[in-house]
Amino acid sequence: MTAVKNRSLILGVSGASGLIYAVRAIKYLLTADYTVDLVASKASRLVWQAENQLLMPAEPQQQAQFWREQAEVAEAGTLRCHPWGDVGATLASGSFRTRGMVVMPCSMSTVAKLAAGLSSDLLERAADVQLKEGRPLVIVPRETPLSLIHLRNLTALAEAGARIVPAIPAWYHQPQTIADLVDFVVARTLDQLEIDCVPLRRWQGR
Ligand SMILES: Cc1cc2nc3c(=O)[nH]c(=O)nc-3n(C[C@H](O)[C@H](O)[C@H](O)COP(=O)(O)O)c2cc1C
């Protein structure tokens, strides 16, 4: 895979539990002055309501403001939100140059659609483009337990070149808060794109 070493990446947010993972990623990426093209699936709105009792706006500029408020980053970096149905958006094309794409959290529905090569909304299309272009695609699945179908679909994505980074935190770095646990997953996810902007106490050996 040839990663474009620019400071622009795509973040897909699907309707799996764990929106905090996306919020923390946005916080660190914008603070480090990255450009994030964000596409949140239609189902992610339901998760926002269930997890935070919040209504995520669909209109792009309002949505960008919403994510910035959640991430507590007023001005740094660049955040562009794209409507989930806009399969004609820039990131729907291989000619859109990006470092790669992260889908976090990633539902089993999106995993299945990506494994089948479907591109029925912008998130799926953008992810499909990363695979066809041989660019990094990082999937952060969130489901438990996993059925054989889930495992097979994840295997198909790994075989196609995606990196699978399950939303499974570790405890050896002495986490004190939920944010510490979340940040471990966010850091290991961004590691896959060679982005090091999360203040993680990394393992230094015994
Ligand atoms: C509150 C809530 C939590 C959910 N959590 C998960 C989850 O952790 N993993 C998952 O695969 N699906 C989860 N779902 C189901 C997905 O949202 C559903 O399959 C949806 O069709 C996914 O669409 P998307 O992949 O286009 O976002 C959840 C749904 C709701 C409403």
The ligand as an SDF file (V2000), in Angstrom:
LIG
                    3D

 31 33  0  0  0  0  0  0  0  0999 V2000
  -28.1400    2.4430   19.9680 C   0  0  0  0  0  0  0  0  0  0  0  0
  -27.6840    1.5100   18.8920 C   0  0  0  0  0  0  0  0  0  0  0  0
  -26.4880    0.8380   19.0420 C   0  0  0  0  0  0  0  0  0  0  0  0
  -26.0310   -0.0360   18.0560 C   0  0  0  0  0  0  0  0  0  0  0  0
  -24.8450   -0.6620   18.2400 N   0  0  0  0  0  0  0  0  0  0  0  0
  -24.3590   -1.4690   17.2720 C   0  0  0  0  0  0  0  0  0  0  0  0
  -23.0660   -2.0450   17.4280 C   0  0  0  0  0  0  0  0  0  0  0  0
  -22.3470   -1.8430   18.4030 O   0  0  0  0  0  0  0  0  0  0  0  0
  -22.6130   -2.8290   16.4170 N   0  0  0  0  0  0  0  0  0  0  0  0
  -23.3520   -3.0540   15.2800 C   0  0  0  0  0  0  0  0  0  0  0  0
  -22.8670   -3.7640   14.4030 O   0  0  0  0  0  0  0  0  0  0  0  0
  -24.5860   -2.5170   15.1230 N   0  0  0  0  0  0  0  0  0  0  0  0
  -25.1060   -1.7160   16.0860 C   0  0  0  0  0  0  0  0  0  0  0  0
  -26.3420   -1.1420   15.9260 N   0  0  0  0  0  0  0  0  0  0  0  0
  -27.1450   -1.4860   14.7450 C   0  0  0  0  0  0  0  0  0  0  0  0
  -26.7990   -0.6320   13.5310 C   0  0  0  0  0  0  0  0  0  0  0  0
  -27.0040    0.7390   13.8070 O   0  0  0  0  0  0  0  0  0  0  0  0
  -27.6610   -1.0430   12.3370 C   0  0  0  0  0  0  0  0  0  0  0  0
  -27.2910   -2.3420   11.9100 O   0  0  0  0  0  0  0  0  0  0  0  0
  -27.5810   -0.0890   11.1920 C   0  0  0  0  0  0  0  0  0  0  0  0
  -28.3520   -0.5740   10.1040 O   0  0  0  0  0  0  0  0  0  0  0  0
  -26.1590    0.1350   10.7440 C   0  0  0  0  0  0  0  0  0  0  0  0
  -26.1570    0.9970    9.6170 O   0  0  0  0  0  0  0  0  0  0  0  0
  -24.7980    1.6310    9.0960 P   0  0  0  0  0  0  0  0  0  0  0  0
  -23.7970    0.5420    9.0980 O   0  0  0  0  0  0  0  0  0  0  0  0
  -25.1360    2.1340    7.7230 O   0  0  0  0  0  0  0  0  0  0  0  0
  -24.4510    2.7450   10.0090 O   0  0  0  0  0  0  0  0  0  0  0  0
  -26.8090   -0.2560   16.8980 C   0  0  0  0  0  0  0  0  0  0  0  0
  -28.0130    0.4330   16.7380 C   0  0  0  0  0  0  0  0  0  0  0  0
  -28.4460    1.3110   17.7250 C   0  0  0  0  0  0  0  0  0  0  0  0
  -29.7350    2.0580   17.5190 C   0  0  0  0  0  0  0  0  0  0  0  0
  1  2  1  0
  2  3  1  0
  2 30  2  0
  3  4  2  0
  4  5  1  0
  4 28  1  0
  5  6  2  0
  6  7  1  0
  6 13  1  0
  7  8  2  0
  7  9  1  0
  9 10  1  0
 10 11  2  0
 10 12  1  0
 12 13  2  0
 13 14  1  0
 14 15  1  0
 14 28  1  0
 15 16  1  0
 16 17  1  0
 16 18  1  0
 18 19  1  0
 18 20  1  0
 20 21  1  0
 20 22  1  0
 22 23  1  0
 23 24  1  0
 24 25  2  0
 24 26  1  0
 24 27  1  0
 28 29  2  0
 29 30  1  0
 30 31  1  0
M  END
$$$$
